[in-house]
Amino acid sequence: MIDRTAMMESIIVACPGFAPTFDAFLTEWADETELPYYLALGDFSRYLITLLENDQRDELATAFDMIEQLHIDGDRYVREAATIGILENLQNSNLHRRTEPDQFLGFLRPVSLKFWHKVTDFWENGTIITDD
């Protein structure tokens, strides 16, 4: 089972270009007993948007394979973080300058795609996101 620490390790393995940003995050929050991982996931989402802007399809494919694994093998916190901390941020049109959220659809794997649609349904219809 992937826990929150392993989640961040998985992100760095899949996207080593994100490591400097995560290192800066660790430095900034070094005095905290519990790290605010959702802030790091926001940074990661912006990183993925930059990959999309630069048409770095191979790294995006690797990233979305990893996001799928977070949804499948993650503990409850990790599964929720993959949905709310990553997918929901990717859907935030305010974070996109030259891209659109739906451009990520082709990279989503089956379980992640299901949760992508759950996030959409939440914002469009108020349907609560469940882990089923």
C-alpha positions in Angstrom: 0.0 0.0 0.0 1.3 3.4 -1.0 1.3 5.9 1.9 1.8 9.7 1.7 5.6 9.5 1.9 5.8 6.8 -0.8 3.4 8.9 -2.9 5.8 11.7 -3.1 8.7 9.3 -3.8 6.6 7.8 -6.7 6.0 11.3 -8.1 9.7 12.0 -8.1 10.6 8.7 -9.7 8.0 9.2 -12.4 8.9 12.9 -12.9 12.4 13.6 -11.9 12.1 17.1 -13.3 9.8 17.9 -10.4 12.5 17.1 -7.8 13.8 20.7 -7.5 10.3 22.0 -6.8 9.7 19.3 -4.2 13.1 19.9 -2.6 12.2 23.6 -2.3 8.9 22.6 -0.7 10.7 20.4 1.8 13.0 23.2 2.7 10.2 25.7 3.1 8.2 23.3 5.4 11.2 21.7 7.2 10.0 22.9 10.6 6.6 21.3 10.3 5.8 18.0 12.0 3.2 17.2 9.3 3.9 18.3 5.7 1.1 20.0 3.8 1.4 17.5 0.9 -1.7 19.0 -0.9 0.4 22.2 -1.5 3.1 20.0 -3.1 0.5 18.3 -5.2 -0.7 21.7 -6.4 2.9 22.4 -7.5 3.0 19.0 -9.2 -0.3 19.7 -11.0 1.2 22.9 -12.4 4.3 20.9 -13.4 2.1 18.5 -15.4 0.4 21.5 -17.1 3.8 22.8 -18.1 4.6 19.3 -19.5 1.4 19.5 -21.5 2.2 23.0 -22.8 5.6 21.7 -23.9 4.1 18.6 -25.5 6.2 16.3 -23.3 4.0 13.3 -24.0 6.4 10.6 -22.8 6.8 12.1 -19.3 3.1 12.8 -19.2 2.4 9.1 -20.0 4.7 8.0 -17.2 3.1 10.5 -14.8 -0.4 9.2 -15.5 0.7 5.6 -15.1 2.0 6.6 -11.6 -1.3 8.5 -10.9 -3.2 5.4 -11.8 -1.1 3.4 -9.3 -1.8 5.9 -6.6 -5.5 5.4 -7.2 -5.2 1.6 -7.2 -2.5 0.9 -4.6 -2.7 4.0 -2.4 -4.1 4.1 1.1 -7.2 6.2 1.7 -5.2 9.5 2.0 -3.2 8.8 -1.2 -6.3 7.9 -3.2 -8.1 11.1 -2.1 -4.9 13.1 -2.7 -4.6 11.7 -6.2 -8.2 12.8 -7.0 -8.4 16.1 -5.1 -4.8 17.1 -5.0 -3.9 16.2 -8.6 -6.9 15.6 -10.8 -9.0 18.4 -9.5 -6.1 20.8 -9.9 -5.6 19.7 -13.5 -9.3 20.5 -14.1 -8.8 24.0 -12.8 -8.9 26.2 -15.9 -7.4 29.0 -14.0 -4.1 27.1 -13.9 -4.0 26.7 -17.7 -2.6 29.5 -19.9 -2.2 27.8 -23.3 -3.9 24.4 -22.6 -7.3 23.1 -21.6 -8.0 20.6 -18.9 -9.6 18.1 -21.3 -6.3 17.8 -23.1 -5.3 15.4 -20.2 -8.2 13.0 -21.0 -6.0 11.0 -23.4 -3.4 10.4 -20.7 -5.8 9.1 -18.0 -5.9 5.4 -17.3 -9.3 3.7 -16.4 -9.4 4.2 -12.7 -8.1 7.8 -12.9 -10.6 8.5 -15.7 -13.4 7.4 -13.4 -12.2 9.8 -10.7 -11.7 12.6 -13.3 -15.4 12.2 -14.1 -16.4 12.1 -10.5 -14.6 15.5 -9.9 -16.4 16.9 -12.9 -19.7 15.6 -11.6 -19.0 17.1 -8.2 -18.5 20.6 -9.7 -21.3 20.4 -12.2 -24.0 18.6 -10.1 -22.7 18.6 -6.5 -22.4 14.8 -6.4 -20.2 13.8 -3.5 -17.0 12.0 -4.6 -17.0 8.5 -3.2 -14.2 6.0 -3.3 -16.1 3.2 -5.0 
